[in-house]
Amino acid sequence: MGYLAAATTERGTPGWRLVVPGLSYHDKSIGEKTIIPLVRLGLIEPALDEPHCLVVSTRGAQTWWLFHARGG
């Protein structure tokens, strides 16, 4: 399962990088200001075993499946 790891963006600001074991992605980081609203909404949360990493929360997974079920 993938997660977001704390990283620095190309501009040198705080951000997050997608990590999926076994898959190779580009190293472009997502800005922290993009991720903060998702945390506030409870769609992603700190990982229990790695608090400096973020994972999809139960609410986030339910939201995704509801979106998908509605044809999104």
N, C-alpha and C positions, 0 to 999 in steps of 0.2 A: 504494500500500500504506500502511496506517496505522501509527502509532507512538505511543508514550507520551512526552510532553514533560514535563520537570520543571515543577512548578507549586506553588502554595500552596493548601491546602484552605480551606474557608470558616472553619474554626477558627484559621487562621493557621499550621498545621503543614505540614511538607514533604509533598508528594504528587506525583501524576502526572495529566496530562490527556490523554485520547484525542484524537488528531488524525488525520483521514482527509481527504486532499486532495479537494476537490470536494464534500464532504458537510458538512452543518452539524449539530453536536451541541451539547448543552447544555454549559455551562462548568463543570459540577461536577467537582471533582478527586477522584481515588481516593487514599486515604491511603497513605502510604509503607509502613506496617506491613502493608497488604494485599498490596503488590507484592513486598516483600522475600522472602517464601517462594517466589514464582514464579521469582525470580532465583536463589535458592539451589538450587532443583530443576533449573535450567538450561532452564526453559521460555521465559523471555525473557532478553534479553541487551542490553548496550549496542550501539547501531548503530555500524558501523565508521567511517562518515563523520561521525557526530554523537554523540560519547560521552555527551552529556547527554540523549540520547534512548534509549528502549528499544524493541526490536522482538522479534517472535516468533522464537525460535531454531529451528534445524533439528529439535532434539529436541522443542520445543514443537509444531511443525507435525506431526511424526510422531505425537506423543501424541494430538493432535486427530483426525487421520485414523483412528487405531486406535480411538478412542472412537466415532467416527462409524460405522466399519465394523461395530462390535459392536452397533449399534442405538441409540447414545446420542443 
